[in-house]
């Protein structure tokens, strides 16, 4: 089983060159966001990931978590590993300095989050949820709530969760039954939530739950949902912890993967009502929660990149060591890495991972620009780009991670099916990524509906034009054939979204039938867009081997991965007829 090592050279290249760190830092007026600081941050984060988080990943998967009378017990070593993360200031990188944050760009936190989730995704889920909860409180909470909770959450001393799903209400949040009744300066929350990641644990003194519930006068449907902050322990006026709140984990789910991450059934108000505080305005809970969910969706896409890279590292190490029959052109038995089909699998893993990394990091940069750019026009354009790229980053990168982690098992052969190699764990852990924070189907519908049909393709048109402009600017670094392939793929994306705009008017099933193909097509083309830019910008790097390897990886992507867009394009042309032709009772 391999130990994780962060691809520091690649990470620095993506942020420094691909995302143009100097101009980006100037655009958000952040003098601290320098190449030297980035290199120092990533170097130190790599030590924590490789030396502390990674060594307990496999053991944590095998041990899992337990629900005791006193609450959930984390796997051995997890508390210490998390506390080193918090004490090192890693949780506070991009948060506001007013509450103890370091004020760095959000995009600086992406490679750090990638490292932690590649090293140990079960543990990485805890700060992921905390970051999202912190953002929701910062954006929508009262000043009183911010003063009480943000400093502790930003420091990592307290963690956070999101509580949406109920036993009868998954995606359909309109039918949740959790209630919140006014009681003086707070509310009494009652109900049950399921699938609550890190809903209880022993790693910190307090856990801050953000809970969707309905007020007594709430209108029907999603317009009646409010958001409440419900701490595990109440907080006294002086900031010290008070009595235990009426919220408990009553069960742990037994899952395919992420065994060391407790997925809890949470019960609120079994003993009279859990004390909670309104976040934002009454009946505006989804608006506040989406602040948290959008952050989480991008980070889940990044988790797809994380596990893809971890699976690639393990497969590469095994392929170099595993001796089998002679490869073509040789007479002696040798390592399987010399066989063309193994090389094909490794290059597929490598190129898909690098493309996904570029997409997720680029989306994070747009988030920074949407909040911190010094001029309003740049903020507005960035906000539209974030809306378009987030479902692609989440949906495509997590779907790709299914393929990449599966190839990791395949390269290991029979040993990949044996748990001790770790390859199976990566595939099991990756399987949840296409489901939580909105399934791939939900991301695809978001892309096709809210992000394309709703604005009549304006954001898509802007993205297509950006790709064409960048092909003209950076395309000289690839062959004429590759430029032609990219131009054809951009045309395919453009014709696909235009077909959606045209046919969705008359065919109510069309958008839903083709949305997955539109998302995957968009992902493959976006990946190629970033790879072509990489081929040009890598010339600025000093390492000759890094330059050569990047150019080959780009060529592989354009030769063997980008052509997949055509299959999705043909499915879009076919439309909805055969998708819906067989009646539901006859399937």
Helices and strands as residue ranges (DSSP letters): H 8-13, I 14-18, H 21-27, H 35-48, I 49-53, G 54-56, H 57-63, E 66-68, E 71-73, H 78-87, G 90-92, G 97-99, H 106-119, H 121-140, H 143-155, E 158-163, G 173-175, E 179-183, E 186-197, E 206-215, G 221-224, E 225-231, E 233-235, E 241-244, E 247-252, E 263-268, E 274-279, H 285-321, E 323-324, E 334-335, G 336-338, H 340-372, H 376-412, G 413-417, G 419-421, H 423-430, G 431-434, H 440-445, I 446-453, H 458-474, G 475-477, H 480-503, H 510-537, G 538-540, H 544-556, I 557-561, H 564-574, H 577-580, G 584-586
